[in-house]
Amino acid sequence: MAVHERWYTASRVGFAYIGTVVGAGFASGQEIMHFFTRFGAEGVWSILVVASLFSWLGIRMMVMGSRLRAKSYEEFNRYLFGDRFGRWMNVFVGIVLFGVTTAMMSGTGALFEEQLGLSFHLGVIATSLIAFFIIMRGMDGILSVNAFVVPLMFLFTVLVGVQGFRSGGLDGFMQMVSIADQGHWGMSALTYVAFNLAMSQAVLVPMGNEIQDEKTLRIGGILGGVGLGLMLLSSNFALALESPEIFGMEIPMALVIESLGQGMKWFFLAVMWGEIFTTLIGNVYGLAANLEQRVPFRTQSLMALIFILGYLCSLVGFHVFVGKVYPLFGYCGMVVVLLLVLRRYPQ
């Protein structure tokens, strides 16, 4: 593989990695506030650990997917957990992926209704149709969308960070003290990585199989981890300077956006929709790829069924269920991380 071709493909891998990890919680600032900002200046150490782990473990996950020739996360979990426990883990991953899919669909509906004054149903259906046609293109479609959306996300976080620097500077940030009444920044970093990696296997594992070139996957993993780290650092910096006002807010990032004018508000909404969308297509792709090996339906039929069921569940507040499953999935993610570290690469 030529050098320029390898770097082009690796950058698409890195963008897909970032797009799979970040979601509405990231864009709103809620995740960043909970996992990092509340630890004050120590949150920076947490983010540095997160970026390193994302790079290292993301590479391991993709290379394992490549060597296993895994078409979905099923083969990956069976390799990590063994046949018996791997089967149960696959069922659980499928349930949570569907729950998060439903939450993302519900999120797009809320975005259309609350921020744009349009119909909730229009938001869910329009987003689902666009996602369906993107996923029809397979992994190439997912890579292409992330290659477009993720740079916009990155630009947004840079603008937010620059605004924070202009308003408070480094001195204000370094004087931040931890307000965390429980937990340690190290455990917070590990929990964040564990949950997101367990979710990302739906895309990272089949992507490893699709790309195959391990050097490309390693570069892509590093780009993804470093990119996520920079986005977290920039957003955390801006949010920390608005402390303690941000704590308790549903959308902490809104406080930062207020000072940037109306144009930035629209950019923020576009980025939030993009982050929801990239998570949505990754989840549905992973779910459909897994189900295709179990049931005698075509991929298109499976995807249509997932979107229809997701739409129906989004109407009855299925995302509330996800809120209860998230913590349990985080603990399962810890086991995934542990086995990722301990298991040797398949030969």
C-alpha positions, -999 to 999 in steps of 0.1 A, spaced: 0 0 0 14 34 -10 22 59 18 -4 85 7 -31 58 4 -23 44 38 -25 78 55 -58 86 37 -74 53 48 -59 56 83 -74 91 86 -108 77 76 -104 50 103 -95 76 129 -126 98 119 -149 67 121 -134 59 156 -141 94 169 -175 95 153 -185 62 170 -174 73 204 -188 108 205 -226 113 208 -252 137 221 -237 135 256 -203 146 243 -217 175 223 -240 188 251 -210 187 275 -229 165 299 -204 135 296 -174 158 298 -187 176 329 -194 143 347 -163 124 338 -137 152 337 -146 188 346 -158 180 381 -122 169 390 -108 204 384 -73 206 370 -68 168 377 -94 162 349 -65 169 325 -46 139 337 -78 119 333 -81 130 297 -45 122 289 -50 86 303 -82 83 282 -65 94 250 -37 69 256 -61 40 264 -83 48 234 -53 46 211 -38 14 225 -70 -6 231 -87 7 199 -57 -6 179 -59 -40 197 -96 -43 190 -93 -35 153 -62 -58 148 -81 -86 166 -111 -80 143 -87 -81 113 -70 -114 123 -103 -131 133 -118 -120 99 -147 -109 121 -178 -97 102 -194 -85 134 -187 -81 171 -200 -117 177 -167 -134 167 -147 -108 187 -167 -115 220 -165 -153 215 -127 -149 212 -125 -128 243 -150 -145 265 -151 -181 251 -182 -197 234 -204 -199 265 -200 -164 280 -194 -149 246 -229 -158 235 -244 -140 266 -222 -110 260 -234 -107 224 -270 -108 235 -263 -81 260 -244 -59 236 -272 -63 211 -298 -51 237 -277 -21 247 -269 -12 211 -306 -12 203 -313 8 234 -287 35 224 -301 34 188 -335 42 202 -321 70 224 -303 85 194 -335 85 174 -354 100 202 -327 126 205 -330 137 169 -368 140 173 -363 162 204 -337 183 186 -362 190 157 -390 197 181 -374 218 208 -347 236 189 -361 240 153 -399 241 161 -405 211 137 -423 178 143 -407 152 165 -418 125 140 -402 144 111 -369 145 129 -369 107 136 -382 96 102 -360 119 81 -328 110 101 -337 73 99 -341 74 61 -308 92 56 -291 67 79 -307 38 60 -293 49 27 -258 57 42 -256 22 58 -267 6 25 -232 16 12 -216 -6 39 -185 4 58 -175 28 30 -206 48 37 -199 50 74 -162 60 68 -173 87 43 -199 103 66 -174 104 95 -147 119 73 -171 148 66 -188 152 101 -158 146 124 -137 175 111 -167 198 118 -169 184 153 -132 191 157 -136 226 144 -164 233 169 -144 221 199 -114 242 188 -136 273 186 -151 265 220 -116 261 234 -103 293 219 -134 312 233 -126 297 268 -89 308 265 -100 344 255 -124 347 284 -106 330 312 -71 320 301 -49 293 315 -45 309 349 -82 306 356 -82 270 346 -52 260 367 -69 275 398 -98 251 393 -103 228 423 -121 194 423 -157 194 434 -160 156 431 -174 144 464 -168 108 454 -147 88 430 -112 93 416 -101 108 383 -83 76 374 -113 54 379 -134 80 360 -110 77 330 -111 39 331 -149 38 333 -152 63 304 -129 42 282 -145 9 292 -181 20 283 -172 36 250 -149 8 238 -176 -18 246 -200 3 225 -174 9 197 -168 -28 190 -199 -27 168 -179 -6 143 -142 -11 152 -142 -49 149 -158 -52 114 -137 -22 103 -106 -41 112 -118 -70 90 -126 -46 62 -93 -27 61 -70 -57 69 -37 -37 67 -25 -36 103 -2 -7 99 -31 14 86 -52 3 115 -25 12 140 -21 47 125 -59 51 125 -61 40 161 -35 66 172 -52 93 152 -86 84 167 -72 84 203 -53 116 199 -82 133 182 -106 123 210 -81 135 236 -77 170 219 -115 174 216 -120 164 253 -92 188 264 -106 217 245 -142 212 256 -132 205 292 -112 237 293 -141 258 281 -166 242 305 -142 244 335 -140 282 331 -178 283 334 -177 264 367 -197 261 390 -226 275 369 -225 245 345 -232 219 372 -268 208 372 -274 221 337 -289 196 311 -268 211 283 -237 226 300 -222 236 266 -251 260 261 -235 284 286 -203 285 265 -222 289 233 -242 319 246 -212 342 244 -204 332 208 -235 346 191 -265 332 171 -244 317 142 -225 295 167 -258 283 181 -268 269 147 -234 254 142 -237 238 177 -271 223 167 -257 209 134 -227 194 153 -251 178 179 -272 163 151 -240 151 134 -227 134 166 -261 117 171 -261 106 135 -226 91 135 -234 71 166 -267 60 151 -253 46 118 -225 28 137 -249 11 161 -274 1 134 -246 -12 111 -232 -33 140 -266 -47 150 -275 -56 114 -242 -72 107 -246 -94 139 -282 -103 132 -274 -112 96 -254 -142 108 -283 -154 129 -315 -149 110 -324 -156 73 -331 -120 63 -313 -96 40 -293 -67 55 -318 -42 41 -347 -59 57 -329 -62 91 -320 -25 90 -356 -15 81 -368 -36 110 -343 -20 134 -354 15 124 -391 7 126 -388 -8 160 -365 20 171 -390 46 160 -418 28 179 -397 25 211 -387 62 208 -423 71 211 -427 53 245 -396 66 261 -374 36 256 -343 58 263 -352 58 300 -344 20 299 -310 28 285 -302 51 314 -306 21 337 -286 -3 315 -257 21 310 -240 16 344 -243 -23 340 -228 -20 305 -200 1 319 -190 -28 343 -192 -53 314 -170 -28 295 -144 -32 323 -142 -69 317 -138 -62 279 -109 -39 286 -93 -64 310 -95 -92 284 -83 -69 256 -52 -63 276 -46 -99 286 -56 -118 255 -30 -125 229 -36 -115 193 -51 -144 172 -25 -160 150 
